[in-house]
Amino acid sequence: MKTRIVTFIALCCLLSASWALGQNVYINNVVITKYQNSIYVYFTLEGSFSPEMEEAIKSGIETTFTFYVVLKEHRRGILSDPEITERIIKHTVKYDALLQEYTITRNEEGAKPFVTKDFEAAKRIMARVKFYPLVSVAMLETGNTYRIEIKGELDKDDIPKSMRYILFFSNVWDFSTPWYVEEFSY
């Protein structure tokens, strides 16, 4: 009996690892720009919607993507660059079957939700962060090099407790992008 349990756990781990290595979810189209007195960032999350996740969303499971954006001053030869700011951005989609519409909330826009009946539009809005104010230019020094690091992941805390056990072995609900890193000079 113990051997079967260990074999089952090992098989689940192997399947999880193979899916994680095979997934192609990443941060793309990063633009860092100065506008007036702030530095803004724009980026998209690519490959995040598997067919299984789409079906789950269409069945009413609330889904949240969490983005971590870190700005550091890049100092060559130093083991750890000093962090200037870290931002956490959340995008949540919820389908209302009665109204047949998707409501997307993005914490970078406050409490103002976006509502659409078009699932493709909902997916685009979920996966895109645009013109997000990262830091005031007063916090940066002219002539220095900075590093922006961006990571996206599926927030599993929003999955209802009754569904977590069922989805535990489903890697559809387990993605995290590698860190996207870009340097820029100010």
N, C-alpha and C positions, 0 to 999 in steps of 0.2 A: 504494500500500500504506500509506504514511504517513497519507494522508488517511482511509483506512478506520479505522485505529487511533485517530486523533484523534477521528473521528466516534463510534466505539464508546465511547471514554472519556467524551466529552461527553454522550452519551446515558445512560450509566450514572450520571453525576453528576446529570443532570436528573431521572432517575427516583428517585435517592436523595433529592434535595432535595424533590421533590414528595411522596414518602412521608413524609419527616420532618415536612414542614409539615402533612400530612394526619393524622398520627398524633395520637391524643388520649390520651396517657399523662401523668398528672399526680398530684400529691400532694393528698390530700383528708382531710377529717374530722380536722383537727389539733386536739388538746387539750393544753394546757400546764397542769399542775397542781402544787401544792405538797402533799407528803405527808410528814409528820414533818419531817425535816431536809434534804429533797432536792426538786429540781424534776424532774418526770417529764414525758415527752412520749408522745403516742399519735398515730398517723396511719396512713393507708392509701394504697396505690399503686393508682390506678384505670387501667383500660384497657391493662394490660400484657400480657395473654395473647391473641395473635392465634391464629387457627385453625392456622396453620403451626407456631407455637411449641408449641401444645398437642400436635400430632402428633409433633413432634420429642422432646418430653419423654416422651410415651407410648412412643416407640421407644427410650428409654434414654439420651438425651443429658442429662447433668447440666447444670443451669441455675442460675445464681446472680444474685440481685438485690443490688446494693450501694446502701446509703443513706448519704448524707453529712448529718450534722446539725451545724450550727455555731451557737454561741451567742456573741453580741457585745453589748457595752454600747453602746447607741445614744446618740450625742452629736450633737445638732443643730448644723449648721454646720461639722462636721468632715468632711473628705473621706473618711477611712477609719475606721470604727468599730473600737475595739480588741477583739480576739478573746479570749473567756474560755475556751472549750473547743471542740474539734472531735471528733466521734465518727464512726466508720465501723462500720456495721452490715451484716452479710451474711446473706442467707437463701439456702440451696441446696436444690434438690429433685432427687432421683434416683429413677427408677422401676426396680423389680426385676420383670422380666417373669415370672420363675420363681415368685415369691411373689405376684405381682400386687398389689404395694403400693408406695406412695410414701413415701420417707423424707425428711423436711425437717429440716435442721439450721439453727439460728439462733445466731449467735455471742453474742447478748445473753443467751442461756440456757445458756452454756457448751457442754459436749459432749453435752448431753441431746437426742437426736433425737426427733422426733415421727413416728410411723408410722401411715399410714392407707391403706385400700383405695379411699377416696372421692376422686376427682380434684378435685371441686369444693371439698372441705374442704382439700385440699393447696394449691389456688390461693388460697383465703382466708388460710391461714396464711402463705404466701409473701408476700402483698401487705400484711400488717398488722404494724405494730410497736406493741406495746401496753405501757404502763406501763414505759417505758424510763427508768432513772435518768440524767438528763443532767448535773446538777451539784449540789453541796452548796449549801444556802442561805448557808453561811458565806462563799462566794465572791461573793455578791451584796450590794449596798448598798441598804438600804431607801430608797424614794423615787426610785430611778433607773429609767430606761427601758431595756429590753433588746430585742434583735432575735434571733429564731430563724430560721435559714435551713435548708431541707430540700430535698434533691435525690435522686432515685432513678435508677439506670441498670442496664442489663443488663451483667453482667461477661462479656466475651467471652473472657477468659483460660481459662475452664473448658471451652470448646469444644475437643474433641480436634483436634489439628493436622491430621489427615487430613480433617476436616470443614470447617476454616476456609477452605480454598480454594473448596470447593463453596458455602459460605454467604457468601463474600466479597461476591457481588453480590446477596445476599438481605437486604433491609433489615429482615426479621423479627428479625434478630439485632443490631439497632442502634437502641436507643432510650435516650433520656435525657430526663428531665423538665425543665421549666424550674424555676428555684429558687422554692420556696414561701417567702414572707417574711411574718412576723407579728411585730408589736411587742407587748410587754406590760410593765406596771409591776410592780415588786415593792415 
